[in-house]
Amino acid sequence: GLNIVVGKVIDITSNFALISPDNKRVNSIAVRNSDLLGAKKGDKVVVQIIKHNPKMPEGKIIEVLLSDNPINVDVLSIVREFELYEEFPKEVLVSADKISKKITDEQLKNRLDLRELNTFTIDGEDARDFDDAISIEDCEDGCKLLGVHIADVGEYVPYGSVIDREAFKRGTSTYFPNAVFPMIPKQLSNDICSLKEGEDRLTLSCLMKIDSSGNVVSHKICESVIKSKARMTYTNVAKMLDGDEELNKKYNFLVDDLLKMKQLALTLEKVREHRGSLNFDIPEPKIILDDNLEIEKFEKRPNTMADRIIESFMLIANETVAREFKTRKIPFVYRIHEKPNSEKLEAFAEFATSFGLRFGGDFDKMPAKKIQKFLASVPQEKSAVVNKVLLRSMQKAKYSSECLGHYGLGAEYYCHFTSPIRRYPDLTIHRIIKEFLHKELNQKNIKNLKNFVVESANQSSIREAISDKAEMMVDEYFKARFMQTQKGKIFDGIISGVTERGIYVELDNTCEGFISVYNL
């Protein structure tokens, strides 16, 4: 059962304190006064269970959650149940501080020097770590040479080091409205590993020669060094593509490249659409908090041409890298998405009928193309709910040491290569790529690698699921706080689920609530 429980100290007697868990399915816990860590009555605490006695488990307090703002305490209470921590162990921070922020000539040996290349980054306004830069050039035969340049985190975080062991444990960075719990310490992620404008940075580059139909005709994966020419934002790039004169003047050295990138991204989208990639198009609004950590607004994230450029380029780089290593039969970590389970599709077909929609066919071998056509046929006013239910009928994507393809992207080969600062699987394959480039993959290493990729894929899948769930629970918490301030107001909603006990209704701002049968 659970070994870590978060709760409130409700009573302290002469020998024991009584902890009432937030999770109501867990019994109250007794803690000896010697194990209280200075907690007082009313404090929120994190308890580690030592003895699982059925009536009253015994535990010891491993952390007292204190903060000037009760909201922080509430959020930490949720987060600790998932065993997520914002602070790094001391030895990890000490190790991160020791890493040099200077690039040596030794490190530049045998690297492709792309510092003169017109590379730049596109990220959100509030991004701190830039792990991908892009570039585009014309080839003489009418092809385009697309460059995707990713921070070379493996150069700074050697396998088995203290930073690596902690990153493996975390598996991913986790993002909350009021905090980020990074996978590797900020000293690295916001500094030497971040592809900052005007700074030399070590990268792994995937250079792809792409013809006018969107085929990658040849590619090269190598260690490189770049010097980003601009830190761009999605908003500004979108404005430039719409012809914003002021910005186009300021960044005149990017104008041509951006137009070429737009063209290429549209071509790549066509290729994906042709092979049946699925776009559920479910808006996930971002929660914006005010200074008191209350919800100020829900921001709908626009899907601009700039977002689409980055998405297309990351997808094609991920695919190209996966194909190369699958072809070479080198142990690797792939991102896989399996075909949907036929019972779930059948249940969905029944659901669709109630909307007057026809979703039929062979549920065992449903090609993505068919689902794509169905999605396109759903009328606008029904799409939000139908798409969501269909999405729930899909499998969850995960990591695997086997290359089983990605159903939702219609990709035969796929991996996560582009975010090694915030995802462990990317870091794992960066290291494999580097070992391969340095010709370090002998029989013995390959054998060890075979075991490690299985372990890394499993751990990364588990941690991703935990991180997603924690993010969702914290979002729900903020939404619940917000809806409390809206009592008495009237909203339009959509029925998002039905059970014997009542119905679930979702509002436009994605807050969801339950209405009991008795209140219908």
C-alpha positions as CSV (number, residue, x, y, z in Angstrom):
1,G,0.0,0.0,0.0
2,L,0.9,3.6,0.4
3,N,4.2,4.4,2.2
4,I,4.0,8.2,2.0
5,V,0.9,9.9,3.3
6,V,0.1,13.6,3.7
7,G,-2.2,14.7,6.5
8,K,-2.9,17.1,9.3
9,V,-1.8,16.8,12.9
10,I,-5.1,16.8,14.8
11,D,-4.0,15.9,18.3
12,I,-0.8,15.6,20.3
13,T,-0.9,13.6,23.6
14,S,1.9,12.8,26.0
15,N,3.4,10.0,23.8
16,F,1.8,10.1,20.4
17,A,0.4,12.5,17.8
18,L,-2.6,11.7,15.7
19,I,-2.4,12.4,11.9
20,S,-5.6,12.6,9.9
21,P,-4.7,11.8,6.2
22,D,-5.9,13.9,3.3
23,N,-6.7,10.7,1.5
24,K,-9.9,9.7,3.3
25,R,-9.4,6.0,2.3
26,V,-6.4,5.8,4.7
27,N,-6.9,5.3,8.4
28,S,-5.5,7.8,10.9
29,I,-1.8,7.4,11.7
30,A,0.0,7.5,15.0
31,V,3.4,9.1,15.3
32,R,5.6,9.0,18.3
33,N,6.4,12.4,19.7
34,S,10.1,11.8,19.1
35,D,9.3,11.5,15.4
36,L,7.3,14.7,15.1
37,L,10.1,16.9,13.6
38,G,8.7,19.8,15.5
39,A,5.2,19.7,14.0
40,K,2.5,21.4,15.9
41,K,-1.2,20.8,16.1
42,G,-2.9,21.9,12.8
43,D,0.3,21.6,10.7
44,K,0.3,19.8,7.4
45,V,2.9,17.0,7.4
46,V,4.3,14.3,5.2
47,V,4.4,10.9,7.0
48,Q,6.3,7.8,6.1
49,I,4.5,4.7,7.3
50,I,6.7,2.4,9.4
51,K,4.2,-0.2,10.5
52,H,1.1,-1.1,8.6
53,N,-1.1,-2.1,11.6
54,P,-4.6,-2.6,10.3
55,K,-6.4,-0.4,13.0
56,M,-3.9,2.3,13.3
57,P,-0.7,2.4,11.2
58,E,2.4,3.9,12.7
59,G,4.5,6.5,11.0
60,K,7.2,9.1,11.3
61,I,7.1,12.6,10.0
62,I,9.6,13.3,7.2
63,E,8.6,16.9,6.4
64,V,6.5,19.6,7.9
65,L,4.8,21.7,5.2
66,L,5.0,25.3,6.1
67,S,4.6,28.4,3.9
68,D,3.5,32.0,4.2
69,N,0.7,31.1,1.7
70,P,-1.7,28.3,2.6
71,I,-2.1,27.6,-1.2
72,N,1.5,26.5,-1.4
73,V,0.9,24.1,1.5
74,D,-2.2,22.7,-0.3
75,V,-0.3,22.2,-3.5
76,L,2.7,20.6,-1.8
77,S,0.2,18.3,0.1
78,I,-1.0,17.0,-3.3
79,V,2.4,16.8,-4.8
80,R,4.1,15.0,-1.9
81,E,1.6,12.1,-2.2
82,F,3.3,11.5,-5.6
83,E,6.7,11.7,-4.0
84,L,7.7,14.8,-6.1
85,Y,10.2,17.3,-4.7
86,E,11.1,20.7,-5.9
87,E,14.4,20.8,-4.0
88,F,17.4,18.7,-5.1
89,P,19.5,16.7,-2.6
90,K,22.5,18.7,-1.5
91,E,25.0,16.5,-3.3
92,V,23.2,17.1,-6.6
93,L,23.4,20.9,-6.2
94,V,27.1,20.7,-5.2
95,S,27.8,18.7,-8.3
96,A,25.8,21.0,-10.6
97,D,27.8,24.0,-9.2
98,K,31.1,22.4,-10.1
99,I,30.2,22.1,-13.8
100,S,32.1,24.7,-15.8
101,K,30.0,27.4,-17.6
102,K,32.8,27.8,-20.1
103,I,33.2,25.7,-23.3
104,T,36.8,24.5,-23.8
105,D,38.7,23.9,-27.0
106,E,38.9,20.3,-26.0
107,Q,35.1,20.1,-26.1
108,L,35.0,21.6,-29.6
109,K,37.3,19.0,-31.1
110,N,35.6,16.9,-33.7
111,R,32.4,18.9,-33.5
112,L,30.7,20.3,-36.5
113,D,31.0,24.1,-36.1
114,L,27.7,25.7,-36.9
115,R,28.2,29.0,-35.1
116,E,28.0,31.0,-38.3
117,L,24.7,29.2,-39.3
118,N,21.5,31.2,-38.9
119,T,20.1,29.3,-35.9
120,F,17.5,30.6,-33.5
121,T,15.0,29.4,-30.9
122,I,11.3,29.8,-30.7
123,D,9.7,29.3,-27.3
124,G,6.9,30.7,-25.1
125,E,7.3,34.1,-23.5
126,D,8.0,32.7,-20.0
127,A,10.3,29.8,-21.0
128,R,13.7,29.7,-19.2
129,D,15.3,26.6,-20.8
130,F,15.7,26.6,-24.5
131,D,16.6,23.0,-25.6
132,D,16.0,23.3,-29.3
133,A,17.2,25.6,-32.0
134,I,16.3,25.4,-35.7
135,S,17.9,26.5,-39.1
136,I,17.0,26.1,-42.8
137,E,19.1,26.4,-45.9
138,D,18.5,25.9,-49.6
139,C,20.3,23.1,-51.4
140,E,21.2,23.4,-55.1
141,D,18.8,20.6,-56.1
142,G,15.7,22.4,-54.8
143,C,15.7,20.5,-51.5
144,K,15.8,22.2,-48.1
145,L,18.4,21.4,-45.5
146,L,16.5,21.6,-42.1
147,G,18.6,21.7,-39.0
148,V,17.2,20.7,-35.6
149,H,19.8,21.5,-32.9
150,I,19.3,20.1,-29.4
151,A,21.1,21.0,-26.2
152,D,23.9,18.4,-25.6
153,V,22.9,17.6,-22.0
154,G,24.7,14.3,-22.1
155,E,28.0,16.2,-22.3
156,Y,27.3,17.7,-18.9
157,V,25.4,14.9,-17.2
158,P,27.4,11.7,-17.5
159,Y,25.7,8.4,-17.1
160,G,25.7,7.2,-13.4
161,S,26.7,10.6,-12.0
162,V,24.7,12.0,-9.0
163,I,22.8,14.4,-11.3
164,D,22.0,11.5,-13.6
165,R,20.8,9.3,-10.8
166,E,18.5,12.0,-9.6
167,A,17.3,12.7,-13.2
168,F,16.5,9.0,-13.6
169,K,14.5,9.0,-10.4
170,R,12.5,12.1,-11.5
171,G,12.1,11.0,-15.1
172,T,10.7,14.3,-16.2
173,S,10.1,17.9,-15.2
174,T,6.7,18.6,-13.8
175,Y,4.9,21.8,-14.4
176,F,2.3,23.4,-12.0
177,P,0.6,26.7,-12.3
178,N,2.6,28.0,-9.3
179,A,5.9,26.1,-9.7
180,V,8.1,23.9,-11.9
181,F,9.8,20.8,-10.5
182,P,12.7,20.4,-12.9
183,M,14.4,17.1,-13.8
184,I,17.9,18.6,-13.7
185,P,19.0,21.6,-11.5
186,K,18.4,25.1,-12.8
187,Q,22.1,25.9,-12.8
188,L,22.3,23.6,-15.8
189,S,18.9,23.8,-17.4
190,N,18.7,27.6,-17.4
191,D,22.4,28.2,-18.1
192,I,25.0,26.1,-19.9
193,C,22.5,23.6,-21.3
194,S,20.1,26.4,-22.5
195,L,20.6,27.6,-26.1
196,K,20.8,31.2,-25.2
197,E,21.0,34.0,-27.8
198,G,24.6,35.0,-28.7
199,E,26.3,32.2,-26.7
200,D,28.3,29.3,-27.9
201,R,26.4,26.1,-27.0
202,L,27.2,22.4,-27.4
203,T,24.4,20.6,-29.3
204,L,23.4,17.4,-31.1
205,S,22.2,18.3,-34.5
206,C,19.9,16.4,-36.8
207,L,20.4,17.8,-40.3
208,M,17.8,16.6,-42.8
209,K,17.7,17.1,-46.5
210,I,14.0,17.3,-47.4
211,D,12.5,17.3,-50.9
212,S,9.5,19.3,-52.1
213,S,7.2,16.4,-51.3
214,G,8.4,16.3,-47.6
215,N,10.5,13.2,-47.9
216,V,13.8,13.1,-45.9
217,V,16.2,12.1,-48.7
218,S,19.3,12.1,-46.5
219,H,20.2,13.1,-43.0
220,K,23.2,13.4,-40.7
221,I,23.2,13.2,-36.9
222,C,26.3,14.7,-35.2
223,E,27.8,16.6,-32.3
224,S,27.9,20.3,-33.1
225,V,28.3,23.8,-31.6
226,I,25.9,26.6,-32.4
227,K,25.5,30.2,-31.5
228,S,21.8,31.2,-31.5
229,K,21.1,34.4,-33.4
230,A,17.8,35.2,-31.7
231,R,15.5,34.1,-28.9
232,M,12.2,34.3,-30.6
233,T,8.7,33.8,-29.2
234,Y,5.7,32.0,-30.8
235,T,3.7,35.2,-30.7
236,N,6.4,37.3,-32.5
237,V,7.1,34.7,-35.1
238,A,3.4,34.4,-35.8
239,K,3.2,38.2,-36.2
240,M,6.2,38.2,-38.6
241,L,4.6,35.5,-40.7
242,D,1.5,37.7,-40.9
243,G,3.7,40.6,-42.1
244,D,4.3,42.7,-39.0
245,E,6.5,45.4,-40.5
246,E,8.2,46.5,-37.3
247,L,9.2,43.0,-36.2
248,N,10.2,42.1,-39.7
249,K,12.6,45.1,-39.8
250,K,14.0,44.3,-36.4
251,Y,14.6,40.6,-37.3
252,N,15.2,41.1,-41.0
253,F,17.8,38.3,-41.0
254,L,15.1,35.8,-40.2
255,V,12.4,36.9,-42.6
256,D,13.4,34.7,-45.5
257,D,14.1,31.7,-43.3
258,L,10.8,31.9,-41.6
259,L,8.9,31.9,-44.9
260,K,10.8,28.9,-46.0
261,M,10.1,27.2,-42.7
262,K,6.4,27.9,-43.0
263,Q,6.4,26.3,-46.5
264,L,8.3,23.3,-45.2
265,A,6.0,22.9,-42.1
266,L,2.9,22.9,-44.3
267,T,4.4,20.3,-46.6
268,L,5.3,18.1,-43.6
269,E,1.8,18.5,-42.2
270,K,0.4,17.3,-45.5
271,V,2.6,14.2,-45.3
272,R,1.4,13.4,-41.8
273,E,-2.2,14.0,-42.8
274,H,-1.9,11.8,-45.8
275,R,-0.7,8.9,-43.6
276,G,-3.6,9.3,-41.2
277,S,-2.2,11.2,-38.2
278,L,-4.8,12.1,-35.6
279,N,-5.4,15.6,-34.4
280,F,-7.9,15.7,-31.5
281,D,-7.7,19.4,-31.3
282,I,-8.8,19.6,-27.6
283,P,-7.9,23.0,-26.2
284,E,-6.0,22.8,-22.9
285,P,-6.2,26.3,-21.4
286,K,-3.3,27.4,-19.3
287,I,-4.1,28.5,-15.8
288,I,-2.7,32.0,-15.1
289,L,-2.4,32.9,-11.4
290,D,-2.3,36.4,-9.8
291,D,0.2,37.4,-7.1
292,N,-1.9,35.8,-4.4
293,L,-1.9,32.5,-6.3
294,E,-5.6,32.7,-7.2
295,I,-6.7,32.0,-10.8
296,E,-6.7,35.3,-12.7
297,K,-7.7,33.8,-16.0
298,F,-7.7,30.7,-18.2
299,E,-5.5,31.4,-21.3
300,K,-6.5,29.4,-24.4
301,R,-3.2,28.6,-26.1
302,P,-3.4,29.7,-29.8
303,N,-2.0,27.2,-32.3
304,T,-0.2,29.7,-34.4
305,M,1.9,29.0,-37.5
306,A,4.9,29.4,-35.3
307,D,3.7,26.6,-33.0
308,R,3.1,24.4,-36.1
309,I,6.6,25.0,-37.4
310,I,8.2,23.9,-34.2
311,E,5.8,20.9,-33.9
312,S,6.5,19.7,-37.4
313,F,10.3,20.1,-37.1
314,M,10.5,18.3,-33.8
315,L,8.3,15.5,-35.1
316,I,10.4,15.0,-38.2
317,A,13.7,15.1,-36.2
318,N,12.3,12.5,-33.7
319,E,11.2,10.3,-36.5
320,T,14.5,10.5,-38.4
321,V,16.5,9.7,-35.3
322,A,14.3,6.7,-34.4
323,R,14.5,5.4,-38.0
324,E,18.3,5.6,-38.0
325,F,18.8,3.6,-34.8
326,K,16.0,1.1,-35.6
327,T,17.7,0.4,-38.9
328,R,21.1,0.0,-37.2
329,K,19.5,-2.4,-34.7
330,I,21.1,-0.5,-31.8
331,P,19.3,-0.8,-28.4
332,F,17.2,2.4,-28.1
333,V,14.2,4.0,-26.3
334,Y,11.3,4.6,-28.6
335,R,8.1,6.5,-28.1
336,I,5.2,4.1,-29.0
337,H,1.5,4.5,-29.3
338,E,-0.4,1.2,-29.8
339,K,-3.5,0.8,-31.9
340,P,-6.8,1.2,-29.9
341,N,-8.4,-1.7,-28.2
342,S,-11.4,-3.0,-30.1
343,E,-13.8,-3.2,-27.1
344,K,-13.2,0.5,-26.4
345,L,-13.8,1.4,-30.1
346,E,-17.0,-0.6,-30.0
347,A,-18.2,1.2,-26.9
348,F,-17.3,4.5,-28.6
349,A,-19.3,3.5,-31.7
350,E,-22.3,3.1,-29.5
351,F,-21.7,6.4,-27.9
352,A,-21.4,8.1,-31.3
353,T,-24.8,6.6,-32.3
354,S,-26.4,8.6,-29.5
355,F,-25.1,11.7,-31.2
356,G,-26.5,10.6,-34.6
357,L,-22.9,9.9,-35.8
358,R,-21.9,6.7,-37.6
359,F,-18.6,5.1,-36.5
360,G,-18.3,1.6,-37.9
361,G,-15.9,-0.8,-39.4
362,D,-13.5,-3.5,-38.3
363,F,-12.7,-2.5,-34.7
364,D,-9.7,-4.9,-34.6
365,K,-7.9,-3.3,-37.5
366,M,-9.1,0.2,-37.5
367,P,-6.7,2.3,-39.6
368,A,-5.9,5.7,-38.2
369,K,-7.0,7.1,-41.5
370,K,-10.5,6.0,-40.8
371,I,-10.6,7.7,-37.4
372,Q,-9.1,10.8,-39.0
373,K,-11.9,10.9,-41.5
374,F,-14.5,10.4,-38.8
375,L,-13.0,13.3,-36.7
376,A,-13.2,15.5,-39.7
377,S,-16.9,14.6,-40.2
378,V,-18.0,15.6,-36.7
379,P,-20.0,18.8,-36.7
380,Q,-18.3,21.7,-34.9
381,E,-20.8,22.0,-32.0
382,K,-20.4,18.3,-31.1
383,S,-16.6,18.0,-31.7
384,A,-15.4,19.0,-28.2
385,V,-17.2,16.2,-26.4
386,V,-17.0,13.6,-29.2
387,N,-13.2,14.2,-29.6
388,K,-12.7,13.9,-25.9
389,V,-14.5,10.6,-25.6
390,L,-12.7,9.2,-28.6
391,L,-9.4,10.3,-27.2
392,R,-10.2,8.4,-24.0
393,S,-10.8,5.3,-26.1
394,M,-7.2,5.5,-27.4
395,Q,-4.2,3.9,-25.8
396,K,-1.8,6.0,-23.9
397,A,1.6,6.7,-25.6
398,K,4.6,5.4,-23.6
399,Y,8.2,4.6,-23.9
400,S,9.5,1.2,-25.0
401,S,12.7,-0.5,-26.0
402,E,10.8,-1.9,-29.0
403,C,10.0,0.2,-32.0
404,L,6.2,-0.5,-32.3
405,G,5.4,2.7,-34.2
406,H,3.1,5.6,-33.2
407,Y,-0.5,5.1,-34.1
408,G,-1.7,8.6,-33.5
409,L,1.1,10.2,-35.6
410,G,0.9,7.5,-38.2
411,A,4.7,7.0,-37.8
412,E,6.4,3.7,-38.2
413,Y,9.4,5.0,-36.2
414,Y,9.2,7.5,-33.4
415,C,11.2,8.6,-30.3
416,H,11.7,11.6,-28.0
417,F,15.0,13.3,-28.9
418,T,14.2,17.0,-28.7
419,S,13.9,17.7,-24.9
420,P,16.8,16.2,-22.9
421,I,16.6,19.0,-20.3
422,R,13.1,18.0,-19.2
423,R,12.7,14.3,-20.2
424,Y,14.9,11.4,-19.2
425,P,14.2,9.2,-22.3
426,D,15.6,12.0,-24.5
427,L,18.7,12.1,-22.4
428,T,19.0,8.3,-22.6
429,I,19.0,8.3,-26.4
430,H,21.4,11.3,-26.6
431,R,23.9,9.2,-24.7
432,I,23.4,6.2,-27.0
433,I,23.8,8.5,-30.1
434,K,27.0,9.9,-28.6
435,E,28.4,6.5,-27.8
436,F,27.6,5.5,-31.4
437,L,29.2,8.6,-32.9
438,H,32.3,7.9,-30.8
439,K,32.4,4.3,-31.9
440,E,32.1,3.1,-28.2
441,L,29.4,0.5,-28.8
442,N,31.2,-2.9,-28.5
443,Q,29.5,-6.2,-27.8
444,K,29.8,-5.7,-24.0
445,N,28.4,-2.2,-24.1
446,I,25.5,-3.3,-26.3
447,K,24.6,-6.0,-23.9
448,N,24.5,-3.6,-21.0
449,L,22.6,-1.1,-23.1
450,K,20.0,-3.7,-23.9
451,N,19.1,-4.0,-20.2
452,F,19.3,-0.3,-19.6
453,V,16.9,0.8,-22.4
454,V,14.3,-1.5,-21.0
455,E,14.8,-0.1,-17.5
456,S,14.9,3.5,-18.7
457,A,11.7,3.1,-20.8
458,N,9.8,1.6,-17.9
459,Q,10.9,4.2,-15.4
460,S,10.2,7.0,-17.9
461,S,6.7,5.7,-18.6
462,I,5.9,5.3,-14.9
463,R,7.3,8.8,-14.0
464,E,5.5,10.4,-16.9
465,A,2.2,8.9,-15.7
466,I,2.8,10.1,-12.2
467,S,3.8,13.6,-13.3
468,D,0.7,13.9,-15.5
469,K,-1.5,12.8,-12.7
470,A,0.1,15.2,-10.3
471,E,-0.3,18.1,-12.8
472,M,-3.9,17.2,-13.3
473,M,-4.7,17.0,-9.5
474,V,-3.1,20.4,-8.9
475,D,-4.9,22.0,-11.8
476,E,-8.2,20.5,-10.4
477,Y,-7.3,22.1,-7.0
478,F,-6.9,25.6,-8.5
479,K,-10.1,25.2,-10.6
480,A,-12.0,24.1,-7.5
481,R,-10.7,27.2,-5.6
482,F,-11.8,29.4,-8.5
483,M,-15.2,27.9,-8.9
484,Q,-15.8,28.5,-5.2
485,T,-15.6,32.3,-6.0
486,Q,-18.2,31.8,-8.7
487,K,-21.1,30.5,-6.5
488,G,-24.5,31.7,-7.6
489,K,-23.3,32.5,-11.2
490,I,-24.9,30.8,-14.2
491,F,-22.8,29.0,-16.8
492,D,-23.4,27.1,-20.0
493,G,-21.9,23.7,-19.9
494,I,-21.6,20.5,-21.9
495,I,-22.4,17.0,-20.5
496,S,-19.1,15.3,-20.5
497,G,-20.0,12.0,-18.8
498,V,-23.0,10.1,-17.5
499,T,-23.2,7.5,-14.7
500,E,-26.1,6.0,-12.7
501,R,-25.6,8.5,-10.0
502,G,-25.7,11.6,-12.1
503,I,-24.0,13.6,-14.9
504,Y,-20.6,15.3,-15.3
505,V,-20.7,18.8,-16.8
506,E,-17.8,20.6,-18.3
507,L,-17.7,24.4,-18.6
508,D,-16.0,26.4,-21.3
509,N,-13.1,27.1,-18.9
510,T,-12.6,23.3,-18.6
511,C,-13.8,23.2,-15.0
512,E,-15.8,20.0,-14.6
513,G,-18.4,19.2,-11.9
514,F,-20.9,16.6,-10.9
515,I,-24.7,17.0,-10.8
516,S,-26.5,14.3,-8.9
517,V,-29.5,12.5,-10.3
518,Y,-31.6,14.2,-7.5
519,N,-30.7,17.7,-8.8
520,L,-31.5,17.2,-12.4
